[in-house]
Amino acid sequence: MKPPDIPPDEDARLAELCSLNVLDTIAEERFDRLTRMARRLFGVDVALVSLVDENRQ
């Protein structure tokens, strides 16, 4: 399988993600609200927020 291409703005995306200081933190109500809203909007049982850095999801 061919690995996906790296987007041209990947460095900027990673820098922005790092600047948010949300990696390796405890669960936060603001993300819970987003997933509850997505579940209702799309009528699904599960919705999630996934943050992807250089080495992990």
mmCIF entry with sequence, helices, sheets and N, C-alpha, C, O atoms, coordinates in Angstrom:
data_MODEL
# 
_entry.id   MODEL 
# 
_entity.id                         1 
_entity.type                       polymer 
_entity.pdbx_number_of_molecules   1 
# 
_entity_poly.entity_id                      1 
_entity_poly.type                           'polypeptide(L)' 
_entity_poly.nstd_linkage                   no 
_entity_poly.nstd_monomer                   no 
_entity_poly.pdbx_seq_one_letter_code       MKPPDIPPDEDARLAELCSLNVLDTIAEERFDRLTRMARRLFGVDVALVSLVDENRQ 
_entity_poly.pdbx_seq_one_letter_code_can   MKPPDIPPDEDARLAELCSLNVLDTIAEERFDRLTRMARRLFGVDVALVSLVDENRQ 
_entity_poly.pdbx_strand_id                 A 
# 
loop_
_entity_poly_seq.entity_id 
_entity_poly_seq.num 
_entity_poly_seq.mon_id 
_entity_poly_seq.hetero 
1 1  MET n 
1 2  LYS n 
1 3  PRO n 
1 4  PRO n 
1 5  ASP n 
1 6  ILE n 
1 7  PRO n 
1 8  PRO n 
1 9  ASP n 
1 10 GLU n 
1 11 ASP n 
1 12 ALA n 
1 13 ARG n 
1 14 LEU n 
1 15 ALA n 
1 16 GLU n 
1 17 LEU n 
1 18 CYS n 
1 19 SER n 
1 20 LEU n 
1 21 ASN n 
1 22 VAL n 
1 23 LEU n 
1 24 ASP n 
1 25 THR n 
1 26 ILE n 
1 27 ALA n 
1 28 GLU n 
1 29 GLU n 
1 30 ARG n 
1 31 PHE n 
1 32 ASP n 
1 33 ARG n 
1 34 LEU n 
1 35 THR n 
1 36 ARG n 
1 37 MET n 
1 38 ALA n 
1 39 ARG n 
1 40 ARG n 
1 41 LEU n 
1 42 PHE n 
1 43 GLY n 
1 44 VAL n 
1 45 ASP n 
1 46 VAL n 
1 47 ALA n 
1 48 LEU n 
1 49 VAL n 
1 50 SER n 
1 51 LEU n 
1 52 VAL n 
1 53 ASP n 
1 54 GLU n 
1 55 ASN n 
1 56 ARG n 
1 57 GLN n 
# 
_struct_asym.id          A 
_struct_asym.entity_id   1 
# 
loop_
_struct_conf.conf_type_id 
_struct_conf.id 
_struct_conf.pdbx_PDB_helix_id 
_struct_conf.beg_label_comp_id 
_struct_conf.beg_label_asym_id 
_struct_conf.beg_label_seq_id 
_struct_conf.pdbx_beg_PDB_ins_code 
_struct_conf.end_label_comp_id 
_struct_conf.end_label_asym_id 
_struct_conf.end_label_seq_id 
_struct_conf.pdbx_end_PDB_ins_code 
_struct_conf.beg_auth_comp_id 
_struct_conf.beg_auth_asym_id 
_struct_conf.beg_auth_seq_id 
_struct_conf.end_auth_comp_id 
_struct_conf.end_auth_asym_id 
_struct_conf.end_auth_seq_id 
_struct_conf.pdbx_PDB_helix_class 
_struct_conf.details 
_struct_conf.pdbx_PDB_helix_length 
HELX_P HELX_P1 AA1 GLU A 10 ? SER A 19 ? GLU A 10 SER A 19 1 ? 10 
HELX_P HELX_P2 AA2 GLU A 29 ? PHE A 42 ? GLU A 29 PHE A 42 1 ? 14 
# 
_struct_conf_type.id          HELX_P 
_struct_conf_type.criteria    ? 
_struct_conf_type.reference   ? 
# 
loop_
_atom_site.group_PDB 
_atom_site.id 
_atom_site.type_symbol 
_atom_site.label_atom_id 
_atom_site.label_alt_id 
_atom_site.label_comp_id 
_atom_site.label_asym_id 
_atom_site.label_entity_id 
_atom_site.label_seq_id 
_atom_site.pdbx_PDB_ins_code 
_atom_site.Cartn_x 
_atom_site.Cartn_y 
_atom_site.Cartn_z 
_atom_site.occupancy 
_atom_site.B_iso_or_equiv 
_atom_site.pdbx_formal_charge 
_atom_site.auth_seq_id 
_atom_site.auth_comp_id 
_atom_site.auth_asym_id 
_atom_site.auth_atom_id 
_atom_site.pdbx_PDB_model_num 
ATOM 1   N N  . MET A 1 1  ? 0.842   -1.168 0.000  1.00 0.00 ? 1  MET A N  1 
ATOM 2   C CA . MET A 1 1  ? 0.000   0.000  0.000  1.00 0.00 ? 1  MET A CA 1 
ATOM 3   C C  . MET A 1 1  ? 0.896   1.243  0.000  1.00 0.00 ? 1  MET A C  1 
ATOM 4   O O  . MET A 1 1  ? 1.887   1.319  0.725  1.00 0.00 ? 1  MET A O  1 
ATOM 5   N N  . LYS A 1 2  ? 0.519   2.199  -0.825 1.00 0.00 ? 2  LYS A N  1 
ATOM 6   C CA . LYS A 1 2  ? 1.277   3.444  -0.918 1.00 0.00 ? 2  LYS A CA 1 
ATOM 7   C C  . LYS A 1 2  ? 0.898   4.348  0.253  1.00 0.00 ? 2  LYS A C  1 
ATOM 8   O O  . LYS A 1 2  ? -0.288  4.576  0.490  1.00 0.00 ? 2  LYS A O  1 
ATOM 9   N N  . PRO A 1 3  ? 1.889   4.870  0.996  1.00 0.00 ? 3  PRO A N  1 
ATOM 10  C CA . PRO A 1 3  ? 1.552   5.803  2.081  1.00 0.00 ? 3  PRO A CA 1 
ATOM 11  C C  . PRO A 1 3  ? 0.986   7.094  1.509  1.00 0.00 ? 3  PRO A C  1 
ATOM 12  O O  . PRO A 1 3  ? 1.321   7.476  0.388  1.00 0.00 ? 3  PRO A O  1 
ATOM 13  N N  . PRO A 1 4  ? 0.136   7.766  2.266  1.00 0.00 ? 4  PRO A N  1 
ATOM 14  C CA . PRO A 1 4  ? -0.452  9.009  1.752  1.00 0.00 ? 4  PRO A CA 1 
ATOM 15  C C  . PRO A 1 4  ? 0.603   10.093 1.567  1.00 0.00 ? 4  PRO A C  1 
ATOM 16  O O  . PRO A 1 4  ? 1.616   10.111 2.265  1.00 0.00 ? 4  PRO A O  1 
ATOM 17  N N  . ASP A 1 5  ? 0.357   10.987 0.631  1.00 0.00 ? 5  ASP A N  1 
ATOM 18  C CA . ASP A 1 5  ? 1.247   12.124 0.428  1.00 0.00 ? 5  ASP A CA 1 
ATOM 19  C C  . ASP A 1 5  ? 1.118   13.077 1.619  1.00 0.00 ? 5  ASP A C  1 
ATOM 20  O O  . ASP A 1 5  ? 0.048   13.200 2.217  1.00 0.00 ? 5  ASP A O  1 
ATOM 21  N N  . ILE A 1 6  ? 2.216   13.742 1.951  1.00 0.00 ? 6  ILE A N  1 
ATOM 22  C CA . ILE A 1 6  ? 2.209   14.729 3.024  1.00 0.00 ? 6  ILE A CA 1 
ATOM 23  C C  . ILE A 1 6  ? 1.736   16.057 2.437  1.00 0.00 ? 6  ILE A C  1 
ATOM 24  O O  . ILE A 1 6  ? 2.309   16.535 1.458  1.00 0.00 ? 6  ILE A O  1 
ATOM 25  N N  . PRO A 1 7  ? 0.701   16.657 3.019  1.00 0.00 ? 7  PRO A N  1 
ATOM 26  C CA . PRO A 1 7  ? 0.200   17.932 2.491  1.00 0.00 ? 7  PRO A CA 1 
ATOM 27  C C  . PRO A 1 7  ? 1.286   19.011 2.549  1.00 0.00 ? 7  PRO A C  1 
ATOM 28  O O  . PRO A 1 7  ? 2.152   18.971 3.423  1.00 0.00 ? 7  PRO A O  1 
ATOM 29  N N  . PRO A 1 8  ? 1.243   19.963 1.636  1.00 0.00 ? 8  PRO A N  1 
ATOM 30  C CA . PRO A 1 8  ? 2.278   21.001 1.613  1.00 0.00 ? 8  PRO A CA 1 
ATOM 31  C C  . PRO A 1 8  ? 2.267   21.902 2.852  1.00 0.00 ? 8  PRO A C  1 
ATOM 32  O O  . PRO A 1 8  ? 3.283   22.521 3.167  1.00 0.00 ? 8  PRO A O  1 
ATOM 33  N N  . ASP A 1 9  ? 1.143   21.984 3.551  1.00 0.00 ? 9  ASP A N  1 
ATOM 34  C CA . ASP A 1 9  ? 1.054   22.831 4.744  1.00 0.00 ? 9  ASP A CA 1 
ATOM 35  C C  . ASP A 1 9  ? 1.156   22.032 6.046  1.00 0.00 ? 9  ASP A C  1 
ATOM 36  O O  . ASP A 1 9  ? 0.718   22.494 7.100  1.00 0.00 ? 9  ASP A O  1 
ATOM 37  N N  . GLU A 1 10 ? 1.732   20.841 5.967  1.00 0.00 ? 10 GLU A N  1 
ATOM 38  C CA . GLU A 1 10 ? 1.800   19.963 7.142  1.00 0.00 ? 10 GLU A CA 1 
ATOM 39  C C  . GLU A 1 10 ? 2.568   20.601 8.295  1.00 0.00 ? 10 GLU A C  1 
ATOM 40  O O  . GLU A 1 10 ? 2.144   20.482 9.444  1.00 0.00 ? 10 GLU A O  1 
ATOM 41  N N  . ASP A 1 11 ? 3.669   21.264 8.025  1.00 0.00 ? 11 ASP A N  1 
ATOM 42  C CA . ASP A 1 11 ? 4.442   21.895 9.104  1.00 0.00 ? 11 ASP A CA 1 
ATOM 43  C C  . ASP A 1 11 ? 3.613   22.955 9.822  1.00 0.00 ? 11 ASP A C  1 
ATOM 44  O O  . ASP A 1 11 ? 3.658   23.045 11.049 1.00 0.00 ? 11 ASP A O  1 
ATOM 45  N N  . ALA A 1 12 ? 2.864   23.750 9.083  1.00 0.00 ? 12 ALA A N  1 
ATOM 46  C CA . ALA A 1 12 ? 2.014   24.781 9.687  1.00 0.00 ? 12 ALA A CA 1 
ATOM 47  C C  . ALA A 1 12 ? 0.896   24.139 10.505 1.00 0.00 ? 12 ALA A C  1 
ATOM 48  O O  . ALA A 1 12 ? 0.559   24.633 11.582 1.00 0.00 ? 12 ALA A O  1 
ATOM 49  N N  . ARG A 1 13 ? 0.314   23.035 10.004 1.00 0.00 ? 13 ARG A N  1 
ATOM 50  C CA . ARG A 1 13 ? -0.752  22.345 10.739 1.00 0.00 ? 13 ARG A CA 1 
ATOM 51  C C  . ARG A 1 13 ? -0.228  21.810 12.060 1.00 0.00 ? 13 ARG A C  1 
ATOM 52  O O  . ARG A 1 13 ? -0.881  21.952 13.094 1.00 0.00 ? 13 ARG A O  1 
ATOM 53  N N  . LEU A 1 14 ? 0.947   21.196 12.030 1.00 0.00 ? 14 LEU A N  1 
ATOM 54  C CA . LEU A 1 14 ? 1.532   20.651 13.256 1.00 0.00 ? 14 LEU A CA 1 
ATOM 55  C C  . LEU A 1 14 ? 1.881   21.758 14.247 1.00 0.00 ? 14 LEU A C  1 
ATOM 56  O O  . LEU A 1 14 ? 1.684   21.596 15.452 1.00 0.00 ? 14 LEU A O  1 
ATOM 57  N N  . ALA A 1 15 ? 2.395   22.870 13.752 1.00 0.00 ? 15 ALA A N  1 
ATOM 58  C CA . ALA A 1 15 ? 2.723   23.995 14.632 1.00 0.00 ? 15 ALA A CA 1 
ATOM 59  C C  . ALA A 1 15 ? 1.465   24.536 15.291 1.00 0.00 ? 15 ALA A C  1 
ATOM 60  O O  . ALA A 1 15 ? 1.467   24.843 16.484 1.00 0.00 ? 15 ALA A O  1 
ATOM 61  N N  . GLU A 1 16 ? 0.387   24.655 14.515 1.00 0.00 ? 16 GLU A N  1 
ATOM 62  C CA . GLU A 1 16 ? -0.882  25.149 15.066 1.00 0.00 ? 16 GLU A CA 1 
ATOM 63  C C  . GLU A 1 16 ? -1.425  24.181 16.107 1.00 0.00 ? 16 GLU A C  1 
ATOM 64  O O  . GLU A 1 16 ? -1.878  24.610 17.169 1.00 0.00 ? 16 GLU A O  1 
ATOM 65  N N  . LEU A 1 17 ? -1.388  22.896 15.825 1.00 0.00 ? 17 LEU A N  1 
ATOM 66  C CA . LEU A 1 17 ? -1.859  21.893 16.780 1.00 0.00 ? 17 LEU A CA 1 
ATOM 67  C C  . LEU A 1 17 ? -1.059  21.992 18.077 1.00 0.00 ? 17 LEU A C  1 
ATOM 68  O O  . LEU A 1 17 ? -1.638  21.953 19.163 1.00 0.00 ? 17 LEU A O  1 
ATOM 69  N N  . CYS A 1 18 ? 0.231   22.116 17.979 1.00 0.00 ? 18 CYS A N  1 
ATOM 70  C CA . CYS A 1 18 ? 1.090   22.232 19.165 1.00 0.00 ? 18 CYS A CA 1 
ATOM 71  C C  . CYS A 1 18 ? 0.756   23.498 19.949 1.00 0.00 ? 18 CYS A C  1 
ATOM 72  O O  . CYS A 1 18 ? 0.748   23.475 21.180 1.00 0.00 ? 18 CYS A O  1 
ATOM 73  N N  . SER A 1 19 ? 0.483   24.591 19.261 1.00 0.00 ? 19 SER A N  1 
ATOM 74  C CA . SER A 1 19 ? 0.207   25.863 19.932 1.00 0.00 ? 19 SER A CA 1 
ATOM 75  C C  . SER A 1 19 ? -1.114  25.831 20.717 1.00 0.00 ? 19 SER A C  1 
ATOM 76  O O  . SER A 1 19 ? -1.307  26.637 21.627 1.00 0.00 ? 19 SER A O  1 
ATOM 77  N N  . LEU A 1 20 ? -2.015  24.916 20.375 1.00 0.00 ? 20 LEU A N  1 
ATOM 78  C CA . LEU A 1 20 ? -3.300  24.827 21.072 1.00 0.00 ? 20 LEU A CA 1 
ATOM 79  C C  . LEU A 1 20 ? -3.181  24.216 22.472 1.00 0.00 ? 20 LEU A C  1 
ATOM 80  O O  . LEU A 1 20 ? -4.075  24.376 23.302 1.00 0.00 ? 20 LEU A O  1 
ATOM 81  N N  . ASN A 1 21 ? -2.071  23.515 22.728 1.00 0.00 ? 21 ASN A N  1 
ATOM 82  C CA . ASN A 1 21 ? -1.833  22.883 24.035 1.00 0.00 ? 21 ASN A CA 1 
ATOM 83  C C  . ASN A 1 21 ? -2.970  21.958 24.453 1.00 0.00 ? 21 ASN A C  1 
ATOM 84  O O  . ASN A 1 21 ? -3.406  21.986 25.604 1.00 0.00 ? 21 ASN A O  1 
ATOM 85  N N  . VAL A 1 22 ? -3.452  21.134 23.514 1.00 0.00 ? 22 VAL A N  1 
ATOM 86  C CA . VAL A 1 22 ? -4.528  20.192 23.834 1.00 0.00 ? 22 VAL A CA 1 
ATOM 87  C C  . VAL A 1 22 ? -4.075  18.735 23.781 1.00 0.00 ? 22 VAL A C  1 
ATOM 88  O O  . VAL A 1 22 ? -4.853  17.836 24.097 1.00 0.00 ? 22 VAL A O  1 
ATOM 89  N N  . LEU A 1 23 ? -2.843  18.495 23.390 1.00 0.00 ? 23 LEU A N  1 
ATOM 90  C CA . LEU A 1 23 ? -2.338  17.123 23.365 1.00 0.00 ? 23 LEU A CA 1 
ATOM 91  C C  . LEU A 1 23 ? -1.979  16.680 24.778 1.00 0.00 ? 23 LEU A C  1 
ATOM 92  O O  . LEU A 1 23 ? -1.473  17.467 25.579 1.00 0.00 ? 23 LEU A O  1 
ATOM 93  N N  . ASP A 1 24 ? -2.243  15.422 25.071 1.00 0.00 ? 24 ASP A N  1 
ATOM 94  C CA . ASP A 1 24 ? -1.922  14.832 26.378 1.00 0.00 ? 24 ASP A CA 1 
ATOM 95  C C  . ASP A 1 24 ? -2.590  15.560 27.531 1.00 0.00 ? 24 ASP A C  1 
ATOM 96  O O  . ASP A 1 24 ? -1.985  15.739 28.588 1.00 0.00 ? 24 ASP A O  1 
ATOM 97  N N  . THR A 1 25 ? -3.833  15.980 27.336 1.00 0.00 ? 25 THR A N  1 
ATOM 98  C CA . THR A 1 25 ? -4.596  16.614 28.400 1.00 0.00 ? 25 THR A CA 1 
ATOM 99  C C  . THR A 1 25 ? -5.776  15.719 28.775 1.00 0.00 ? 25 THR A C  1 
ATOM 100 O O  . THR A 1 25 ? -6.095  14.761 28.071 1.00 0.00 ? 25 THR A O  1 
ATOM 101 N N  . ILE A 1 26 ? -6.402  16.043 29.872 1.00 0.00 ? 26 ILE A N  1 
ATOM 102 C CA . ILE A 1 26 ? -7.578  15.272 30.288 1.00 0.00 ? 26 ILE A CA 1 
ATOM 103 C C  . ILE A 1 26 ? -8.755  15.617 29.371 1.00 0.00 ? 26 ILE A C  1 
ATOM 104 O O  . ILE A 1 26 ? -8.698  16.580 28.606 1.00 0.00 ? 26 ILE A O  1 
ATOM 105 N N  . ALA A 1 27 ? -9.807  14.826 29.457 1.00 0.00 ? 27 ALA A N  1 
ATOM 106 C CA . ALA A 1 27 ? -11.010 15.073 28.650 1.00 0.00 ? 27 ALA A CA 1 
ATOM 107 C C  . ALA A 1 27 ? -11.537 16.477 28.929 1.00 0.00 ? 27 ALA A C  1 
ATOM 108 O O  . ALA A 1 27 ? -11.474 16.965 30.057 1.00 0.00 ? 27 ALA A O  1 
ATOM 109 N N  . GLU A 1 28 ? -12.061 17.122 27.875 1.00 0.00 ? 28 GLU A N  1 
ATOM 110 C CA . GLU A 1 28 ? -12.555 18.487 28.017 1.00 0.00 ? 28 GLU A CA 1 
ATOM 111 C C  . GLU A 1 28 ? -14.000 18.581 27.524 1.00 0.00 ? 28 GLU A C  1 
ATOM 112 O O  . GLU A 1 28 ? -14.361 18.008 26.496 1.00 0.00 ? 28 GLU A O  1 
ATOM 113 N N  . GLU A 1 29 ? -14.808 19.310 28.273 1.00 0.00 ? 29 GLU A N  1 
ATOM 114 C CA . GLU A 1 29 ? -16.225 19.472 27.959 1.00 0.00 ? 29 GLU A CA 1 
ATOM 115 C C  . GLU A 1 29 ? -16.440 20.060 26.568 1.00 0.00 ? 29 GLU A C  1 
ATOM 116 O O  . GLU A 1 29 ? -17.408 19.703 25.897 1.00 0.00 ? 29 GLU A O  1 
ATOM 117 N N  . ARG A 1 30 ? -15.552 20.958 26.119 1.00 0.00 ? 30 ARG A N  1 
ATOM 118 C CA . ARG A 1 30 ? -15.751 21.578 24.806 1.00 0.00 ? 30 ARG A CA 1 
ATOM 119 C C  . ARG A 1 30 ? -15.719 20.550 23.687 1.00 0.00 ? 30 ARG A C  1 
ATOM 120 O O  . ARG A 1 30 ? -16.447 20.694 22.704 1.00 0.00 ? 30 ARG A O  1 
ATOM 121 N N  . PHE A 1 31 ? -14.900 19.520 23.810 1.00 0.00 ? 31 PHE A N  1 
ATOM 122 C CA . PHE A 1 31 ? -14.878 18.472 22.796 1.00 0.00 ? 31 PHE A CA 1 
ATOM 123 C C  . PHE A 1 31 ? -16.096 17.561 22.942 1.00 0.00 ? 31 PHE A C  1 
ATOM 124 O O  . PHE A 1 31 ? -16.655 17.094 21.949 1.00 0.00 ? 31 PHE A O  1 
ATOM 125 N N  . ASP A 1 32 ? -16.499 17.316 24.182 1.00 0.00 ? 32 ASP A N  1 
ATOM 126 C CA . ASP A 1 32 ? -17.714 16.524 24.408 1.00 0.00 ? 32 ASP A CA 1 
ATOM 127 C C  . ASP A 1 32 ? -18.926 17.206 23.781 1.00 0.00 ? 32 ASP A C  1 
ATOM 128 O O  . ASP A 1 32 ? -19.776 16.542 23.188 1.00 0.00 ? 32 ASP A O  1 
ATOM 129 N N  . ARG A 1 33 ? -19.006 18.526 23.908 1.00 0.00 ? 33 ARG A N  1 
ATOM 130 C CA . ARG A 1 33 ? -20.121 19.267 23.293 1.00 0.00 ? 33 ARG A CA 1 
ATOM 131 C C  . ARG A 1 33 ? -20.114 19.109 21.782 1.00 0.00 ? 33 ARG A C  1 
ATOM 132 O O  . ARG A 1 33 ? -21.162 18.900 21.171 1.00 0.00 ? 33 ARG A O  1 
ATOM 133 N N  . LEU A 1 34 ? -18.936 19.210 21.176 1.00 0.00 ? 34 LEU A N  1 
ATOM 134 C CA . LEU A 1 34 ? -18.831 19.054 19.718 1.00 0.00 ? 34 LEU A CA 1 
ATOM 135 C C  . LEU A 1 34 ? -19.291 17.675 19.269 1.00 0.00 ? 34 LEU A C  1 
ATOM 136 O O  . LEU A 1 34 ? -20.010 17.544 18.279 1.00 0.00 ? 34 LEU A O  1 
ATOM 137 N N  . THR A 1 35 ? -18.877 16.653 19.997 1.00 0.00 ? 35 THR A N  1 
ATOM 138 C CA . THR A 1 35 ? -19.260 15.300 19.585 1.00 0.00 ? 35 THR A CA 1 
ATOM 139 C C  . THR A 1 35 ? -20.742 15.045 19.816 1.00 0.00 ? 35 THR A C  1 
ATOM 140 O O  . THR A 1 35 ? -21.379 14.355 19.020 1.00 0.00 ? 35 THR A O  1 
ATOM 141 N N  . ARG A 1 36 ? -21.306 15.592 20.897 1.00 0.00 ? 36 ARG A N  1 
ATOM 142 C CA . ARG A 1 36 ? -22.754 15.443 21.100 1.00 0.00 ? 36 ARG A CA 1 
ATOM 143 C C  . ARG A 1 36 ? -23.522 16.129 19.975 1.00 0.00 ? 36 ARG A C  1 
ATOM 144 O O  . ARG A 1 36 ? -24.506 15.589 19.469 1.00 0.00 ? 36 ARG A O  1 
ATOM 145 N N  . MET A 1 37 ? -23.074 17.310 19.589 1.00 0.00 ? 37 MET A N  1 
ATOM 146 C CA . MET A 1 37 ? -23.736 18.035 18.509 1.00 0.00 ? 37 MET A CA 1 
ATOM 147 C C  . MET A 1 37 ? -23.619 17.258 17.193 1.00 0.00 ? 37 MET A C  1 
ATOM 148 O O  . MET A 1 37 ? -24.590 17.167 16.442 1.00 0.00 ? 37 MET A O  1 
ATOM 149 N N  . ALA A 1 38 ? -22.447 16.702 16.911 1.00 0.00 ? 38 ALA A N  1 
ATOM 150 C CA . ALA A 1 38 ? -22.262 15.922 15.686 1.00 0.00 ? 38 ALA A CA 1 
ATOM 151 C C  . ALA A 1 38 ? -23.146 14.682 15.690 1.00 0.00 ? 38 ALA A C  1 
ATOM 152 O O  . ALA A 1 38 ? -23.723 14.333 14.660 1.00 0.00 ? 38 ALA A O  1 
ATOM 153 N N  . ARG A 1 39 ? -23.260 14.012 16.832 1.00 0.00 ? 39 ARG A N  1 
ATOM 154 C CA . ARG A 1 39 ? -24.129 12.834 16.919 1.00 0.00 ? 39 ARG A CA 1 
ATOM 155 C C  . ARG A 1 39 ? -25.568 13.189 16.584 1.00 0.00 ? 39 ARG A C  1 
ATOM 156 O O  . ARG A 1 39 ? -26.231 12.482 15.824 1.00 0.00 ? 39 ARG A O  1 
ATOM 157 N N  . ARG A 1 40 ? -26.048 14.294 17.157 1.00 0.00 ? 40 ARG A N  1 
ATOM 158 C CA . ARG A 1 40 ? -27.432 14.713 16.885 1.00 0.00 ? 40 ARG A CA 1 
ATOM 159 C C  . ARG A 1 40 ? -27.600 15.138 15.427 1.00 0.00 ? 40 ARG A C  1 
ATOM 160 O O  . ARG A 1 40 ? -28.562 14.738 14.770 1.00 0.00 ? 40 ARG A O  1 
ATOM 161 N N  . LEU A 1 41 ? -26.679 15.937 14.926 1.00 0.00 ? 41 LEU A N  1 
ATOM 162 C CA . LEU A 1 41 ? -26.765 16.469 13.571 1.00 0.00 ? 41 LEU A CA 1 
ATOM 163 C C  . LEU A 1 41 ? -26.785 15.363 12.520 1.00 0.00 ? 41 LEU A C  1 
ATOM 164 O O  . LEU A 1 41 ? -27.563 15.412 11.568 1.00 0.00 ? 41 LEU A O  1 
ATOM 165 N N  . PHE A 1 42 ? -25.919 14.363 12.704 1.00 0.00 ? 42 PHE A N  1 
ATOM 166 C CA . PHE A 1 42 ? -25.806 13.301 11.709 1.00 0.00 ? 42 PHE A CA 1 
ATOM 167 C C  . PHE A 1 42 ? -26.593 12.039 12.062 1.00 0.00 ? 42 PHE A C  1 
ATOM 168 O O  . PHE A 1 42 ? -26.627 11.090 11.279 1.00 0.00 ? 42 PHE A O  1 
ATOM 169 N N  . GLY A 1 43 ? -27.220 12.027 13.233 1.00 0.00 ? 43 GLY A N  1 
ATOM 170 C CA . GLY A 1 43 ? -28.033 10.890 13.626 1.00 0.00 ? 43 GLY A CA 1 
ATOM 171 C C  . GLY A 1 43 ? -27.241 9.607  13.758 1.00 0.00 ? 43 GLY A C  1 
ATOM 172 O O  . GLY A 1 43 ? -27.688 8.548  13.317 1.00 0.00 ? 43 GLY A O  1 
ATOM 173 N N  . VAL A 1 44 ? -26.056 9.695  14.368 1.00 0.00 ? 44 VAL A N  1 
ATOM 174 C CA . VAL A 1 44 ? -25.196 8.522  14.533 1.00 0.00 ? 44 VAL A CA 1 
ATOM 175 C C  . VAL A 1 44 ? -25.016 8.216  16.013 1.00 0.00 ? 44 VAL A C  1 
ATOM 176 O O  . VAL A 1 44 ? -25.282 9.058  16.870 1.00 0.00 ? 44 VAL A O  1 
ATOM 177 N N  . ASP A 1 45 ? -24.558 6.995  16.304 1.00 0.00 ? 45 ASP A N  1 
ATOM 178 C CA . ASP A 1 45 ? -24.359 6.586  17.687 1.00 0.00 ? 45 ASP A CA 1 
ATOM 179 C C  . ASP A 1 45 ? -23.054 7.109  18.274 1.00 0.00 ? 45 ASP A C  1 
ATOM 180 O O  . ASP A 1 45 ? -22.963 7.340  19.480 1.00 0.00 ? 45 ASP A O  1 
ATOM 181 N N  . VAL A 1 46 ? -22.038 7.298  17.421 1.00 0.00 ? 46 VAL A N  1 
ATOM 182 C CA . VAL A 1 46 ? -20.710 7.677  17.911 1.00 0.00 ? 46 VAL A CA 1 
ATOM 183 C C  . VAL A 1 46 ? -20.128 8.778  17.030 1.00 0.00 ? 46 VAL A C  1 
ATOM 184 O O  . VAL A 1 46 ? -20.223 8.723  15.804 1.00 0.00 ? 46 VAL A O  1 
ATOM 185 N N  . ALA A 1 47 ? -19.527 9.775  17.670 1.00 0.00 ? 47 ALA A N  1 
ATOM 186 C CA . ALA A 1 47 ? -18.749 10.801 16.982 1.00 0.00 ? 47 ALA A CA 1 
ATOM 187 C C  . ALA A 1 47 ? -17.521 11.053 17.843 1.00 0.00 ? 47 ALA A C  1 
ATOM 188 O O  . ALA A 1 47 ? -17.586 10.916 19.064 1.00 0.00 ? 47 ALA A O  1 
ATOM 189 N N  . LEU A 1 48 ? -16.418 11.414 17.232 1.00 0.00 ? 48 LEU A N  1 
ATOM 190 C CA . LEU A 1 48 ? -15.212 11.648 18.012 1.00 0.00 ? 48 LEU A CA 1 
ATOM 191 C C  . LEU A 1 48 ? -14.374 12.753 17.398 1.00 0.00 ? 48 LEU A C  1 
ATOM 192 O O  . LEU A 1 48 ? -14.510 13.096 16.224 1.00 0.00 ? 48 LEU A O  1 
ATOM 193 N N  . VAL A 1 49 ? -13.504 13.296 18.231 1.00 0.00 ? 49 VAL A N  1 
ATOM 194 C CA . VAL A 1 49 ? -12.507 14.274 17.792 1.00 0.00 ? 49 VAL A CA 1 
ATOM 195 C C  . VAL A 1 49 ? -11.165 13.560 17.873 1.00 0.00 ? 49 VAL A C  1 
ATOM 196 O O  . VAL A 1 49 ? -10.805 13.019 18.919 1.00 0.00 ? 49 VAL A O  1 
ATOM 197 N N  . SER A 1 50 ? -10.442 13.558 16.788 1.00 0.00 ? 50 SER A N  1 
ATOM 198 C CA . SER A 1 50 ? -9.152  12.883 16.756 1.00 0.00 ? 50 SER A CA 1 
ATOM 199 C C  . SER A 1 50 ? -8.073  13.894 16.376 1.00 0.00 ? 50 SER A C  1 
ATOM 200 O O  . SER A 1 50 ? -8.142  14.519 15.317 1.00 0.00 ? 50 SER A O  1 
ATOM 201 N N  . LEU A 1 51 ? -7.085  14.049 17.242 1.00 0.00 ? 51 LEU A N  1 
ATOM 202 C CA . LEU A 1 51 ? -5.985  14.972 16.986 1.00 0.00 ? 51 LEU A CA 1 
ATOM 203 C C  . LEU A 1 51 ? -4.782  14.147 16.533 1.00 0.00 ? 51 LEU A C  1 
ATOM 204 O O  . LEU A 1 51 ? -4.396  13.186 17.200 1.00 0.00 ? 51 LEU A O  1 
ATOM 205 N N  . VAL A 1 52 ? -4.201  14.518 15.417 1.00 0.00 ? 52 VAL A N  1 
ATOM 206 C CA . VAL A 1 52 ? -3.120  13.745 14.823 1.00 0.00 ? 52 VAL A CA 1 
ATOM 207 C C  . VAL A 1 52 ? -1.865  14.604 14.772 1.00 0.00 ? 52 VAL A C  1 
ATOM 208 O O  . VAL A 1 52 ? -1.833  15.637 14.102 1.00 0.00 ? 52 VAL A O  1 
ATOM 209 N N  . ASP A 1 53 ? -0.814  14.159 15.500 1.00 0.00 ? 53 ASP A N  1 
ATOM 210 C CA . ASP A 1 53 ? 0.457   14.863 15.402 1.00 0.00 ? 53 ASP A CA 1 
ATOM 211 C C  . ASP A 1 53 ? 1.409   14.055 14.524 1.00 0.00 ? 53 ASP A C  1 
ATOM 212 O O  . ASP A 1 53 ? 0.962   13.214 13.744 1.00 0.00 ? 53 ASP A O  1 
ATOM 213 N N  . GLU A 1 54 ? 2.692   14.295 14.640 1.00 0.00 ? 54 GLU A N  1 
ATOM 214 C CA . GLU A 1 54 ? 3.649   13.626 13.752 1.00 0.00 ? 54 GLU A CA 1 
ATOM 215 C C  . GLU A 1 54 ? 3.711   12.119 13.965 1.00 0.00 ? 54 GLU A C  1 
ATOM 216 O O  . GLU A 1 54 ? 3.973   11.372 13.022 1.00 0.00 ? 54 GLU A O  1 
ATOM 217 N N  . ASN A 1 55 ? 3.472   11.662 15.200 1.00 0.00 ? 55 ASN A N  1 
ATOM 218 C CA . ASN A 1 55 ? 3.706   10.252 15.535 1.00 0.00 ? 55 ASN A CA 1 
ATOM 219 C C  . ASN A 1 55 ? 2.519   9.502  16.079 1.00 0.00 ? 55 ASN A C  1 
ATOM 220 O O  . ASN A 1 55 ? 2.628   8.309  16.365 1.00 0.00 ? 55 ASN A O  1 
ATOM 221 N N  . ARG A 1 56 ? 1.381   10.164 16.234 1.00 0.00 ? 56 ARG A N  1 
ATOM 222 C CA . ARG A 1 56 ? 0.268   9.467  16.878 1.00 0.00 ? 56 ARG A CA 1 
ATOM 223 C C  . ARG A 1 56 ? -1.064  10.104 16.543 1.00 0.00 ? 56 ARG A C  1 
ATOM 224 O O  . ARG A 1 56 ? -1.159  11.232 16.060 1.00 0.00 ? 56 ARG A O  1 
ATOM 225 N N  . GLN A 1 57 ? -2.075  9.324  16.825 1.00 0.00 ? 57 GLN A N  1 
ATOM 226 C CA . GLN A 1 57 ? -3.446  9.796  16.688 1.00 0.00 ? 57 GLN A CA 1 
ATOM 227 C C  . GLN A 1 57 ? -4.095  9.682  18.035 1.00 0.00 ? 57 GLN A C  1 
ATOM 228 O O  . GLN A 1 57 ? -5.269  10.022 18.185 1.00 0.00 ? 57 GLN A O  1 
# 
